[in-house]
Amino acid sequence: MEIRVTQSTTVGQKPRPQDGELGFGKYTTDHMFLMDYSQGKRWHNGRIEPYGALRLDPTAMVLHYNQEVFEGLKAYHLEDGGINLFRPAKNIERMNSSARRMVMPEVDPDLFLRAMKELILLDRTWIPKSDGTSLYIRPTMIASEPALGVRPAKEYLFFIVLGPVGAYYPEGFNPTKIYVSDYYVRAVRGGVGEAKTSGNYGATLYVQREASQKGYNQVLWLDAIERKYVEEVGTSNIFFFINDELVTPPLGGTILPGVTRDSVLQLSRHWGMNAVERQISIQEIVEGCKSGSLKEMFATGTAAVISPVGLICYKGEDFQVADGRTGELAKKFYDEITGIQYGRREDPFGWGLRIA
């Protein structure tokens, strides 16, 4: 498919803050990629055009029945001026998996990657250069067909937008405080917890607001049946370093299969660590905090990469993780993964994809 390009006539006029003022998700670049789907034509009309509002019918099915999936990945400025993507094939694979679960059409991986490359290269001057910054990439697919019957749509819109970002959390790479939800749940087995779809996030906002009002950064979700086993944290997967074992909950249909999660598991085994995927109860975590056997706890995700946890709140009581500070293992994973992302460290897995 040919990708038509219409360049913006207002390049250079959008506000561009200093790297240290970026925050996360506040700014967008000059252009966006769009592509349409219909049952007769399949995917067609691929185009890059000036960033702007989408035009949707009020009965567009995404607005009523949540047929929407998205992804999040980043482009990194290399020291020699090049541009690096981190494991983009995994994000493309996951978005197509989410699309299948939501009865939406898949996107050809080669076309998907080419669209991202062309858009990034067109807006490459937006890539920030400071350590800890990057260009965030948000591919999204929505059901655009105007209809009110409850069924899979016949028309879809796929689009990609970009934006320069800094640290996800204002405190940067410092320990966060986590609130454990023992009443509300994020996902149940047999549902759509493993798909990156908007409904999974909208359903968590009520508890996230409650946690924020109490002074906590994120919510730790427990399983929906027994409210006993740990699943994931807000926008991230979760890891525990107990004695000499690195533990993370297993994927079972309720947990998003994170790209950073997979990277941590591969790295830990590459380093010869004892890394396991098993069920872990909140009670085991609490007891680990009390006894000191829980040496570290950290979340993993594209936005923050590695986010150390210094304290958890369960049933109204705070429990400090070890000394409450960033642990050596969390720092080691952060340094190794970001080192590969920015091209400063050897990449034994071939995770980086240089596009310029």
C-alpha positions as a Markdown table, in Angstrom:
| # | Residue | x | y | z |
|---|---|---|---|---|
| 1 | Met | 0.0 | 0.0 | 0.0 |
| 2 | Glu | 1.2 | 3.5 | -0.9 |
| 3 | Ile | 1.2 | 5.9 | 2.0 |
| 4 | Arg | 0.3 | 9.4 | 0.9 |
| 5 | Val | 1.9 | 12.3 | 2.7 |
| 6 | Thr | 0.4 | 15.7 | 3.2 |
| 7 | Gln | 2.9 | 17.9 | 5.1 |
| 8 | Ser | 1.6 | 20.4 | 7.7 |
| 9 | Thr | 2.0 | 24.1 | 6.7 |
| 10 | Thr | 2.4 | 25.1 | 10.4 |
| 11 | Val | 5.5 | 23.0 | 11.2 |
| 12 | Gly | 7.4 | 24.8 | 14.0 |
| 13 | Gln | 4.4 | 26.6 | 15.4 |
| 14 | Lys | 3.3 | 24.1 | 18.0 |
| 15 | Pro | 4.7 | 24.7 | 21.5 |
| 16 | Arg | 7.8 | 22.7 | 22.3 |
| 17 | Pro | 8.8 | 22.7 | 26.0 |
| 18 | Gln | 12.2 | 22.0 | 27.3 |
| 19 | Asp | 13.0 | 18.3 | 27.9 |
| 20 | Gly | 12.8 | 18.7 | 31.6 |
| 21 | Glu | 9.2 | 20.1 | 31.3 |
| 22 | Leu | 7.8 | 17.4 | 29.1 |
| 23 | Gly | 5.8 | 15.2 | 31.6 |
| 24 | Phe | 3.9 | 12.4 | 30.0 |
| 25 | Gly | 1.2 | 12.6 | 27.3 |
| 26 | Lys | 0.9 | 16.4 | 27.2 |
| 27 | Tyr | 2.2 | 17.2 | 23.7 |
| 28 | Thr | 1.8 | 15.8 | 20.2 |
| 29 | Thr | 3.8 | 16.2 | 17.0 |
| 30 | Asp | 2.9 | 17.9 | 13.7 |
| 31 | His | 1.5 | 14.8 | 11.9 |
| 32 | Met | -0.4 | 11.6 | 12.3 |
| 33 | Phe | -1.0 | 8.4 | 10.3 |
| 34 | Leu | -4.5 | 7.2 | 9.4 |
| 35 | Met | -5.9 | 4.2 | 7.5 |
| 36 | Asp | -9.4 | 3.0 | 6.8 |
| 37 | Tyr | -11.0 | -0.4 | 6.8 |
| 38 | Ser | -14.2 | -1.7 | 5.2 |
| 39 | Gln | -15.3 | -5.2 | 4.5 |
| 40 | Gly | -15.2 | -4.7 | 0.8 |
| 41 | Lys | -11.8 | -2.9 | 0.6 |
| 42 | Arg | -10.1 | -4.2 | 3.7 |
| 43 | Trp | -7.4 | -1.8 | 4.8 |
| 44 | His | -6.9 | 1.1 | 2.4 |
| 45 | Asn | -6.3 | 4.8 | 2.1 |
| 46 | Gly | -3.1 | 4.9 | 4.2 |
| 47 | Arg | -2.0 | 8.5 | 4.7 |
| 48 | Ile | 0.1 | 10.9 | 6.8 |
| 49 | Glu | -1.5 | 14.3 | 7.3 |
| 50 | Pro | -1.3 | 17.2 | 9.7 |
| 51 | Tyr | -2.3 | 16.3 | 13.2 |
| 52 | Gly | -5.9 | 17.2 | 13.9 |
| 53 | Ala | -9.3 | 16.2 | 15.2 |
| 54 | Leu | -11.0 | 13.0 | 14.1 |
| 55 | Arg | -14.4 | 13.3 | 12.5 |
| 56 | Leu | -16.9 | 10.6 | 13.8 |
| 57 | Asp | -20.6 | 10.0 | 13.4 |
| 58 | Pro | -22.4 | 10.2 | 16.8 |
| 59 | Thr | -23.4 | 6.6 | 16.3 |
| 60 | Ala | -19.8 | 5.4 | 15.6 |
| 61 | Met | -19.8 | 2.0 | 17.2 |
| 62 | Val | -16.7 | 2.7 | 19.3 |
| 63 | Leu | -18.6 | 5.3 | 21.2 |
| 64 | His | -21.2 | 2.8 | 22.3 |
| 65 | Tyr | -19.7 | -0.7 | 22.3 |
| 66 | Asn | -16.0 | -0.2 | 23.1 |
| 67 | Gln | -14.5 | -1.8 | 20.0 |
| 68 | Glu | -11.1 | -0.1 | 20.5 |
| 69 | Val | -7.6 | -1.3 | 21.0 |
| 70 | Phe | -4.3 | 0.5 | 21.3 |
| 71 | Glu | -0.6 | 0.2 | 21.9 |
| 72 | Gly | 2.2 | 2.2 | 23.4 |
| 73 | Leu | 5.9 | 2.1 | 22.5 |
| 74 | Lys | 8.8 | 4.6 | 22.1 |
| 75 | Ala | 11.4 | 5.9 | 19.8 |
| 76 | Tyr | 14.8 | 6.9 | 21.3 |
| 77 | His | 17.4 | 9.4 | 20.2 |
| 78 | Leu | 20.8 | 7.7 | 19.8 |
| 79 | Glu | 24.1 | 9.4 | 20.7 |
| 80 | Asp | 25.2 | 9.4 | 17.0 |
| 81 | Gly | 21.9 | 11.0 | 15.9 |
| 82 | Gly | 20.1 | 7.8 | 15.0 |
| 83 | Ile | 16.7 | 6.6 | 16.1 |
| 84 | Asn | 16.0 | 3.4 | 17.9 |
| 85 | Leu | 12.8 | 1.5 | 18.5 |
| 86 | Phe | 12.5 | -1.1 | 21.2 |
| 87 | Arg | 11.0 | -4.5 | 20.3 |
| 88 | Pro | 8.3 | -3.0 | 18.0 |
| 89 | Ala | 7.3 | -6.4 | 16.6 |
| 90 | Lys | 6.1 | -7.4 | 20.1 |
| 91 | Asn | 3.8 | -4.4 | 20.3 |
| 92 | Ile | 2.5 | -5.1 | 16.8 |
| 93 | Glu | 1.9 | -8.7 | 17.7 |
| 94 | Arg | 0.1 | -7.7 | 20.9 |
| 95 | Met | -2.1 | -5.2 | 19.2 |
| 96 | Asn | -3.2 | -7.8 | 16.6 |
| 97 | Ser | -3.9 | -10.2 | 19.5 |
| 98 | Ser | -6.1 | -7.5 | 21.2 |
| 99 | Ala | -7.8 | -6.9 | 17.9 |
| 100 | Arg | -8.7 | -10.6 | 17.5 |
| 101 | Arg | -10.2 | -10.6 | 21.0 |
| 102 | Met | -12.3 | -7.5 | 20.3 |
| 103 | Val | -13.4 | -9.0 | 16.9 |
| 104 | Met | -11.5 | -6.3 | 14.9 |
| 105 | Pro | -9.4 | -6.7 | 11.8 |
| 106 | Glu | -5.6 | -7.3 | 12.2 |
| 107 | Val | -3.1 | -5.0 | 10.5 |
| 108 | Asp | -0.3 | -6.4 | 8.4 |
| 109 | Pro | 2.8 | -6.2 | 10.6 |
| 110 | Asp | 5.0 | -4.9 | 7.7 |
| 111 | Leu | 2.6 | -2.2 | 6.9 |
| 112 | Phe | 2.2 | -1.3 | 10.6 |
| 113 | Leu | 5.9 | -1.0 | 11.0 |
| 114 | Arg | 6.4 | 1.0 | 7.8 |
| 115 | Ala | 3.7 | 3.5 | 8.8 |
| 116 | Met | 5.4 | 4.0 | 12.2 |
| 117 | Lys | 8.8 | 4.5 | 10.5 |
| 118 | Glu | 7.6 | 7.0 | 8.0 |
| 119 | Leu | 5.7 | 9.0 | 10.6 |
| 120 | Ile | 8.6 | 9.1 | 13.0 |
| 121 | Leu | 11.1 | 10.1 | 10.3 |
| 122 | Leu | 8.8 | 12.9 | 9.2 |
| 123 | Asp | 8.5 | 14.3 | 12.8 |
| 124 | Arg | 12.0 | 13.3 | 13.9 |
| 125 | Thr | 12.9 | 16.8 | 15.2 |
| 126 | Trp | 10.3 | 16.2 | 18.0 |
| 127 | Ile | 12.4 | 13.4 | 19.5 |
| 128 | Pro | 13.9 | 14.8 | 22.7 |
| 129 | Lys | 17.6 | 14.2 | 23.4 |
| 130 | Ser | 17.9 | 14.2 | 27.2 |
| 131 | Asp | 18.4 | 11.1 | 29.2 |
| 132 | Gly | 15.1 | 9.6 | 30.3 |
| 133 | Thr | 13.1 | 11.2 | 27.5 |
| 134 | Ser | 11.7 | 9.7 | 24.3 |
| 135 | Leu | 9.1 | 10.0 | 21.6 |
| 136 | Tyr | 6.0 | 8.1 | 22.6 |
| 137 | Ile | 4.1 | 6.2 | 19.9 |
| 138 | Arg | 0.4 | 5.5 | 20.3 |
| 139 | Pro | -1.2 | 3.3 | 17.6 |
| 140 | Thr | -5.0 | 3.0 | 18.0 |
| 141 | Met | -7.8 | 1.2 | 16.2 |
| 142 | Ile | -11.5 | 2.1 | 16.6 |
| 143 | Ala | -14.8 | 1.0 | 15.2 |
| 144 | Ser | -15.9 | 3.9 | 13.0 |
| 145 | Glu | -19.1 | 2.4 | 11.4 |
| 146 | Pro | -22.2 | 4.4 | 12.3 |
| 147 | Ala | -24.7 | 1.9 | 13.6 |
| 148 | Leu | -26.5 | 1.2 | 16.9 |
| 149 | Gly | -27.0 | -2.6 | 16.6 |
| 150 | Val | -24.9 | -4.6 | 19.0 |
| 151 | Arg | -22.5 | -6.5 | 16.7 |
| 152 | Pro | -18.9 | -6.3 | 15.4 |
| 153 | Ala | -18.5 | -3.2 | 13.2 |
| 154 | Lys | -17.9 | -3.4 | 9.5 |
| 155 | Glu | -15.7 | -0.2 | 9.3 |
| 156 | Tyr | -12.7 | 0.8 | 11.3 |
| 157 | Leu | -10.1 | 3.6 | 11.6 |
| 158 | Phe | -6.5 | 2.9 | 12.4 |
| 159 | Phe | -4.3 | 5.8 | 13.4 |
| 160 | Ile | -0.9 | 6.6 | 15.0 |
| 161 | Val | 0.0 | 9.7 | 16.9 |
| 162 | Leu | 3.3 | 10.7 | 18.4 |
| 163 | Gly | 4.4 | 12.9 | 21.3 |
| 164 | Pro | 7.6 | 13.8 | 23.2 |
| 165 | Val | 7.6 | 12.5 | 26.8 |
| 166 | Gly | 9.7 | 12.6 | 30.0 |
| 167 | Ala | 9.2 | 10.5 | 33.1 |
| 168 | Tyr | 5.8 | 8.9 | 33.6 |
| 169 | Tyr | 5.8 | 9.6 | 37.4 |
| 170 | Pro | 6.7 | 13.1 | 38.6 |
| 171 | Glu | 9.0 | 11.7 | 41.2 |
| 172 | Gly | 11.0 | 10.0 | 38.4 |
| 173 | Phe | 12.9 | 6.8 | 39.2 |
| 174 | Asn | 12.1 | 6.8 | 42.9 |
| 175 | Pro | 10.0 | 4.4 | 45.0 |
| 176 | Thr | 6.2 | 4.7 | 44.6 |
| 177 | Lys | 3.5 | 3.9 | 47.1 |
| 178 | Ile | 0.9 | 1.3 | 46.1 |
| 179 | Tyr | -2.7 | 0.9 | 47.2 |
| 180 | Val | -4.1 | -2.6 | 47.2 |
| 181 | Ser | -7.7 | -2.9 | 46.1 |
| 182 | Asp | -9.4 | -5.8 | 47.9 |
| 183 | Tyr | -12.9 | -5.0 | 46.8 |
| 184 | Tyr | -12.9 | -3.7 | 43.2 |
| 185 | Val | -11.3 | -5.8 | 40.5 |
| 186 | Arg | -9.7 | -5.1 | 37.1 |
| 187 | Ala | -10.4 | -8.2 | 35.2 |
| 188 | Val | -11.8 | -11.7 | 35.5 |
| 189 | Arg | -10.7 | -14.9 | 33.7 |
| 190 | Gly | -12.6 | -15.3 | 30.5 |
| 191 | Gly | -12.9 | -11.5 | 30.0 |
| 192 | Val | -10.7 | -9.1 | 28.1 |
| 193 | Gly | -8.0 | -8.5 | 30.8 |
| 194 | Glu | -5.2 | -9.6 | 28.5 |
| 195 | Ala | -6.3 | -7.2 | 25.7 |
| 196 | Lys | -5.1 | -3.6 | 25.5 |
| 197 | Thr | -8.6 | -2.1 | 25.2 |
| 198 | Ser | -9.9 | 1.1 | 26.6 |
| 199 | Gly | -12.6 | -0.5 | 28.8 |
| 200 | Asn | -9.9 | -2.1 | 30.9 |
| 201 | Tyr | -8.6 | 1.3 | 31.8 |
| 202 | Gly | -11.9 | 3.2 | 32.2 |
| 203 | Ala | -13.1 | 0.6 | 34.8 |
| 204 | Thr | -10.0 | 1.3 | 37.0 |
| 205 | Leu | -10.3 | 5.1 | 37.2 |
| 206 | Tyr | -12.6 | 5.1 | 40.2 |
| 207 | Val | -10.2 | 3.2 | 42.4 |
| 208 | Gln | -7.2 | 5.0 | 41.0 |
| 209 | Arg | -8.8 | 8.3 | 42.1 |
| 210 | Glu | -9.5 | 6.9 | 45.5 |
| 211 | Ala | -5.9 | 5.8 | 45.8 |
| 212 | Ser | -4.5 | 9.2 | 44.7 |
| 213 | Gln | -6.7 | 11.0 | 47.2 |
| 214 | Lys | -5.1 | 8.9 | 49.9 |
| 215 | Gly | -1.6 | 9.7 | 48.7 |
| 216 | Tyr | -0.8 | 6.5 | 46.7 |
| 217 | Asn | 0.6 | 6.4 | 43.2 |
| 218 | Gln | -1.0 | 3.3 | 41.8 |
| 219 | Val | -3.4 | 0.4 | 42.5 |
| 220 | Leu | -2.3 | -3.2 | 42.9 |
| 221 | Trp | -5.1 | -5.4 | 41.6 |
| 222 | Leu | -6.0 | -8.8 | 43.1 |
| 223 | Asp | -7.7 | -11.7 | 41.3 |
| 224 | Ala | -11.5 | -11.3 | 40.8 |
| 225 | Ile | -12.5 | -14.6 | 42.4 |
| 226 | Glu | -10.8 | -14.9 | 45.8 |
| 227 | Arg | -9.4 | -11.4 | 46.1 |
| 228 | Lys | -6.2 | -13.2 | 47.2 |
| 229 | Tyr | -3.7 | -13.4 | 44.4 |
| 230 | Val | -1.7 | -10.5 | 43.0 |
| 231 | Glu | -2.3 | -9.7 | 39.3 |
| 232 | Glu | -0.9 | -6.4 | 38.1 |
| 233 | Val | -0.4 | -2.7 | 39.0 |
| 234 | Gly | -2.4 | 0.0 | 37.3 |
| 235 | Thr | -0.7 | 0.4 | 33.9 |
| 236 | Ser | 2.1 | -2.1 | 34.7 |
| 237 | Asn | 3.1 | -5.7 | 35.5 |
| 238 | Ile | 4.6 | -6.4 | 38.9 |
| 239 | Phe | 7.7 | -8.3 | 40.2 |
| 240 | Phe | 8.8 | -9.3 | 43.7 |
| 241 | Phe | 12.3 | -10.3 | 44.7 |
| 242 | Ile | 11.8 | -12.7 | 47.6 |
| 243 | Asn | 14.9 | -14.2 | 49.2 |
| 244 | Asp | 16.8 | -15.2 | 46.0 |
| 245 | Glu | 13.8 | -15.7 | 43.8 |
| 246 | Leu | 12.3 | -13.2 | 41.3 |
| 247 | Val | 8.5 | -13.8 | 41.1 |
| 248 | Thr | 5.9 | -12.4 | 38.8 |
| 249 | Pro | 2.2 | -13.5 | 38.4 |
| 250 | Pro | 1.6 | -15.9 | 35.5 |
| 251 | Leu | -0.3 | -14.8 | 32.4 |
| 252 | Gly | -3.7 | -16.4 | 32.5 |
| 253 | Gly | -6.1 | -14.2 | 30.5 |
| 254 | Thr | -6.4 | -11.5 | 33.2 |
| 255 | Ile | -3.0 | -9.9 | 32.9 |
| 256 | Leu | -1.6 | -7.8 | 30.1 |
| 257 | Pro | 1.4 | -9.6 | 28.5 |
| 258 | Gly | 3.8 | -6.6 | 28.9 |
| 259 | Val | 6.8 | -6.2 | 26.6 |
| 260 | Thr | 8.9 | -4.9 | 29.5 |
| 261 | Arg | 7.7 | -7.8 | 31.6 |
| 262 | Asp | 9.0 | -10.2 | 29.0 |
| 263 | Ser | 12.3 | -8.3 | 28.7 |
| 264 | Val | 12.9 | -8.5 | 32.5 |
| 265 | Leu | 12.2 | -12.2 | 32.5 |
| 266 | Gln | 14.6 | -12.8 | 29.6 |
| 267 | Leu | 17.3 | -10.6 | 31.2 |
| 268 | Ser | 17.0 | -12.3 | 34.6 |
| 269 | Arg | 17.4 | -15.8 | 33.0 |
| 270 | His | 20.3 | -14.5 | 30.9 |
| 271 | Trp | 21.9 | -13.4 | 34.1 |
| 272 | Gly | 21.4 | -16.8 | 35.7 |
| 273 | Met | 18.8 | -15.7 | 38.2 |
| 274 | Asn | 16.0 | -17.8 | 39.5 |
| 275 | Ala | 13.0 | -16.2 | 37.9 |
| 276 | Val | 9.6 | -17.8 | 38.1 |
| 277 | Glu | 6.0 | -17.1 | 37.0 |
| 278 | Arg | 3.7 | -18.3 | 39.8 |
| 279 | Gln | 0.7 | -17.2 | 41.8 |
| 280 | Ile | 1.6 | -15.1 | 44.7 |
| 281 | Ser | -0.8 | -14.0 | 47.4 |
| 282 | Ile | -1.1 | -10.6 | 49.0 |
| 283 | Gln | -0.7 | -12.3 | 52.3 |
| 284 | Glu | 2.7 | -13.6 | 51.2 |
| 285 | Ile | 3.7 | -10.1 | 50.2 |
| 286 | Val | 2.6 | -8.7 | 53.6 |
| 287 | Glu | 4.4 | -11.4 | 55.5 |
| 288 | Gly | 7.5 | -10.7 | 53.3 |
| 289 | Cys | 7.4 | -7.0 | 54.2 |
| 290 | Lys | 7.2 | -7.9 | 57.9 |
| 291 | Ser | 9.9 | -10.6 | 57.9 |
| 292 | Gly | 12.2 | -8.8 | 55.5 |
| 293 | Ser | 12.2 | -11.7 | 53.0 |
| 294 | Leu | 10.7 | -9.4 | 50.4 |
| 295 | Lys | 13.8 | -7.6 | 49.3 |
| 296 | Glu | 12.4 | -5.6 | 46.4 |
| 297 | Met | 9.1 | -4.9 | 44.6 |
| 298 | Phe | 8.9 | -3.1 | 41.2 |
| 299 | Ala | 6.5 | -2.5 | 38.4 |
| 300 | Thr | 7.4 | -2.8 | 34.7 |
| 301 | Gly | 5.9 | -1.1 | 31.7 |
| 302 | Thr | 6.7 | 0.9 | 28.6 |
| 303 | Ala | 5.8 | 4.3 | 30.1 |
| 304 | Ala | 8.0 | 4.1 | 33.3 |
| 305 | Val | 10.2 | 1.1 | 32.3 |
| 306 | Ile | 11.0 | 0.0 | 35.9 |
| 307 | Ser | 9.1 | 1.6 | 38.8 |
| 308 | Pro | 10.4 | 0.6 | 42.3 |
| 309 | Val | 7.8 | 0.2 | 45.0 |
| 310 | Gly | 8.7 | 1.4 | 48.5 |
| 311 | Leu | 5.4 | 0.9 | 50.3 |
| 312 | Ile | 2.0 | -0.9 | 49.9 |
| 313 | Cys | -1.3 | -0.3 | 51.7 |
| 314 | Tyr | -3.5 | -3.3 | 52.4 |
| 315 | Lys | -6.7 | -3.1 | 54.4 |
| 316 | Gly | -5.9 | 0.3 | 55.7 |
| 317 | Glu | -2.4 | -0.6 | 56.9 |
| 318 | Asp | 0.9 | 0.5 | 55.3 |
| 319 | Phe | 3.7 | -2.0 | 54.9 |
| 320 | Gln | 7.2 | -0.9 | 53.9 |
| 321 | Val | 9.1 | -2.9 | 51.3 |
| 322 | Ala | 12.6 | -3.6 | 52.8 |
| 323 | Asp | 14.2 | -0.1 | 53.6 |
| 324 | Gly | 11.7 | 1.7 | 51.4 |
| 325 | Arg | 14.4 | 2.7 | 48.9 |
| 326 | Thr | 15.1 | 1.8 | 45.3 |
| 327 | Gly | 16.6 | -1.7 | 45.3 |
| 328 | Glu | 19.8 | -2.7 | 43.5 |
| 329 | Leu | 18.0 | -5.2 | 41.3 |
| 330 | Ala | 15.4 | -2.7 | 40.1 |
| 331 | Lys | 18.2 | -0.3 | 39.3 |
| 332 | Lys | 20.1 | -3.0 | 37.4 |
| 333 | Phe | 17.1 | -3.8 | 35.2 |
| 334 | Tyr | 16.4 | -0.1 | 34.6 |
| 335 | Asp | 20.0 | 0.6 | 33.6 |
| 336 | Glu | 20.2 | -2.4 | 31.3 |
| 337 | Ile | 16.9 | -1.9 | 29.5 |
| 338 | Thr | 17.3 | 1.8 | 29.1 |
| 339 | Gly | 20.9 | 1.3 | 28.0 |
| 340 | Ile | 19.8 | -1.0 | 25.2 |
| 341 | Gln | 17.0 | 1.4 | 24.3 |
| 342 | Tyr | 19.4 | 4.3 | 24.0 |
| 343 | Gly | 22.1 | 2.2 | 22.3 |
| 344 | Arg | 24.5 | 2.6 | 25.1 |
| 345 | Arg | 24.8 | -1.1 | 26.0 |
| 346 | Glu | 25.2 | -4.3 | 24.1 |
| 347 | Asp | 22.0 | -5.7 | 22.8 |
| 348 | Pro | 22.4 | -9.5 | 22.9 |
| 349 | Phe | 18.8 | -10.2 | 22.2 |
| 350 | Gly | 18.5 | -8.0 | 19.1 |
| 351 | Trp | 15.7 | -5.9 | 20.8 |
| 352 | Gly | 16.6 | -2.6 | 19.2 |
| 353 | Leu | 15.5 | -1.7 | 15.7 |
| 354 | Arg | 17.4 | 1.2 | 14.2 |
| 355 | Ile | 15.3 | 3.2 | 11.7 |
| 356 | Ala | 17.7 | 6.1 | 11.0 |
